[in-house]
Amino acid sequence: MKEVPHISIVSPVYRAEKILEKLVDEIRSAMMEINTTYEIIFVDDRSPDNSWEVMKQLSSKFSEVKSFRLSRNFGQHPTIMAGLSEAKGEWIVVMDCDLQDQPKEIIRMYEKTKEGYDIVLASRRHRQDGFIKKFSSKLFYIVFNYLSGIEIDNEVANFGIYNQKVIQSITKINDHIKFFPLFIKWVGFNSTSIIVKHSEREDGKSSYSFFKLLSLSFNTILSFSDKPLKIFTFLGLSISTISFAFGCYYLFQSLTGQIKEPGFSSLIISIWLLSGIIISIIGIVGVYLGKTFNQVKNRPIYIIDEKR
């Protein structure tokens, strides 16, 4: 009977052909220091480079390396979920493949779990990302925290170590839109964080452009919060109240003969303002309806094509 690993390391792979061998070497070194059984789970998000070929070679060379390839590009967070579904360890590490998350930090996080924590997160106090990525990330969490009422630290991402019961709870979440850090926050459990060193990307550049980050932010906020609907409802009621007050005022002026010629400008401004608000509200409702439509179809969020 095959021994169940104590620790599983899950890493989504995209454009990482030049990094993977070094990543495996550093993970192996860290695991030798911990001195326990482990497995490394790589999931290829249908990367356009030769990452899959490198992954197959690593799986042939090292028995602890397990490689999976998705049928198409599903995105980082569905890819993480695919890896989590295959992880067997009592403790599961999630980390990016670009070596900005340093494998040696796994040792410190694992030691921290011995204090009774179910989740130990890596806090990137000094992020080695570009200005746009850091700014957009911080802006996203400010907006998201306000709209959802859930406080998420923008210094924390995917990197962390999680007990198997935490991961089992996360994989049961049936949301069509997947966002791993949010799920970690939502499920609760006894958690803490430690400050880790965040490195510069070993090779290439992030696959997240500004517009991809914007799209992810938009989808995640709408998937997890109905506050935009409440905001527009409040806005509509406020404008209706103000409009009623102005209507009474102008009616009084008209009855007392103070208005000789009705104003064309005020009429046009009112039409454009109210029309814009109505269209915006309909648009927001339409987006939520579309998300509901995608959810009830219950399509799989990923499809595994090959295993090695």
N, C-alpha and C positions, 0 to 999 in steps of 0.2 A: 504494500500500500504506500502510495506516494505521500511524503511528509508535507503537512500543511505549513506554509511559510508563516513566520511570526510577523514579518513586516512586508507590505506590498508597496512598491513605489510606482505610481501611475503618472505618466507624462504624455500629453498630447503632442504629436509631432507634425510640424509644417515647416518646409524649407530648412531642414536641419541636417542635410547629408554630411556637412563638414564638421558637425558638432557632436554627433551621436557617439562616436567611439570614445572621445574624451569624457563625455557625460557618463558613459558606462564605467570607465576606469575610475572616475571620481566617486561614483556611487558605490562601487565595489570596495574602494578604500575605506569609505565611511562605514560600510556594513561590516568590514573586517574588524574595525575598532569596536563596534557595538557587539560583535560576536554572537549573532543570532541568525536563524534561517530567514531568507528573504526571496522575493521575486521582483523583477523589473518588468512593468507592463508598458509597452509603447503602443500608442494608437495613431496610425497614420491617417490624417484628415485629407486623404487623397492629394498629398503634396505633389506639385508639378515637377519637382526635381527628383533626384535619385535616392531620396530618403528611404523608400520602401526596400530598395536593393540593399542598402546598408543595414537596415533593420533585419532583413533575412539573414545576412551574413553574421550579425551579432547573435541572433537566435541559434544559429548553427554552432557558433563558437562557444557560447555560454548557455548552459542549461537553465539558468535562472532568468534569462531574458525571453520574454514572450511578446511576440509582435502581432498586431492586428491591423488590418487595413479596411477602411470604410469604403462603401461602394461609390461614394462621391464626397465632395466637400460639404460637410454639415455645419462647420463652425467649431470654434474652440470648446465651448461649454458642452454641447452634445457629445463631442469627442471625449471630454473628461468623463461624462456619464457612461460612455461605452467602456472606458477603462475601469471605472468603479464597479461596473456590473461583472467584470471578470476577476476582480481582486479577491483573494482568499485570506489575506492576512488578518491577524487580530488588530493590528495597527496599519493604517493606510496613509501613505504620504502622497500628496498631490503637488507636483512641481512642473514648471515650464521646462521646455527642452533647450532653451537658449543659453543656459548657464548663468543667467542673471540670478536665478535661484541657485545658491551654492550647495551642493550635496553635503559638504562637511557640516552644514548647519543642522542637518537631520539628527546628528549626534546630540546636540544641545536640546533640540525639541523633544527627542525621545526621552532624555533624562528628565525633562520637565514633566512628562506624563506620569512619572513615578510618584509625583506629589498628589496624585489623585484626579488629574484633569482628563477629561474625555477629548478635549480639543486643545491643541497648542498651535497658535497661528504665528506666522512670521511677519513681524512689523518692519517694513522697509523705511526706516527713519530718513535715510539719505538715498533717495531713488536716483538711479543712473539712467534715467530716460530723458528724451528730448522735451523741450519746453511745451510743445503742443500737447504731447501725450500727458504730461503731468498736469498741465492746466485744465485740459478737458476732463481728466479723471477727477480732479478736485471739484470742478464745476458740476459734474454728473452727481457726485455723492452729496453735494450741498442741496441740489434740486431734489434728488431722490429721497434723502433723509426728510426733507420738508414734506414732500408729497405722500410718502409712505408711513411716516411716523416711526420708522425703524432707523436707529443710529448705526451706520456702517462707517468704519474708519477707512479713509482713502489710502492709508499706508499699508493696509492689509489686502492681499489679493488671493490667489489660489494656494500659494505655498503654505503648507502646514501639515500636521500629523493628526489623524482622526481615528478614534476607536471604531471598530467594525459596526457597533450599534448605531453610531452617528451616520455612517455611510448607508446602512440599511434604511434608516429613516429618510435620507435624502433621495435614494433611488425609488422610494415609494411616492414621491411627489410627482403628480401627473401633469404639471404645467407644461403647456406646449412650448413656451419660451423658457429656456434654461439659463440660469445665471448662478454659478456655483457659490460665490461668496455670499450672495443673498440667501441661498438655501441654508448655508452653514449658520448664518445669523438667525434665521427663522426657526430652525429645529430646536435651538436652545442648547441644553446640556451644560456641563461644567467646563468652562473654557477660560483660556488665558492667552497671552501673547508674549513673545520675547523679541527684542530688537536683534535683527540679523543684518549682516553686510549684504548689500545689493550691488552686484557687479554690472559692468557694462556688457552689452550684448556681445557674445563671442564672435559671431559672424552674421553678416547681412543686416537687415533692418526689420522692424516689427511689421507684421502683416496687417496691423490695425491702422488704417488711414484715419484722418479726422472724420470723414463721412461715415466710415464703418463704426467708429466709436459713437458718433451721433445717432446712427441707426440702432445700435445696441442699447444705448441709453433710452431712446424713445420707446423701443419695444419693451424693455424691462420695466420702465415706469408704468406704462399702460397695462402691462401684464400683472403687476403687483399692487396697483393702487387705483382706486376710483375717485381720488381726490380731484383730478382735473374736471370731472363731471360736476362735483360739488362746487368747485370754484366758478365754473361757467354758470351754474344755477344761481349762485349768489350774485354774480355779475349781472345776470339777466334781471333778477329781482331788484337789484340796486338801480339799474338804469330805468326799469319800469316805474319805480317809485319817484325817481328824479323827473322822468318824463311827465308823470301825473301831476307833480307839483308845478312844473313849468306850464302844463296845459291849463291848470286852474288859474295861474297867474295871467297868462295871455287871454284867457276867457274873460277874466275880470277887466283887463285893459280894453278888450274889445267892447264889452258891454258899457263901459264908462266912456267910450269914444276916444280913448287915448291912442288907439292904433288906427291910422288912416289908410295905410297901404300895407297889406300882409307882406312879410319878408320872404323873398325867394331863397336867399342864402340859408336861412335857418331851416327851411323846409328841405332843401337838398342835403344839408349836413345831417339832419335827423334821419333821412332815408338811407344815406350811405352808412351812417354809424350803426343803425339798427340792423340793416341788411348784413353788414359785415359780422355783427355779433351772432345773428341767426345762422348764417352760413358756417361760422366757426363752431357753434354748438352742434349743428347737424353733422359737421365733419368729425368732431370728437366722438359723437355717438356712433357714427359710421365706423370709425376705427375700432371702437370697443366691440361693435357687432361683428366686424371682421375677425377680431381676435377670438371671439366666442365661436364663430364658425370654424376656425382652424382647430380650436380645442375640441369641439364635439366630434370632429372627423376622426380624432384619436389615431392619427397616423404615427408610426414609429419615428422617434427623433433621430435615429441613426440606423444604419444597416451595415453589418459587418460582412465584408466580401471575402477576405482571406485571413487565415490564422497560421502562425508559424511558432 
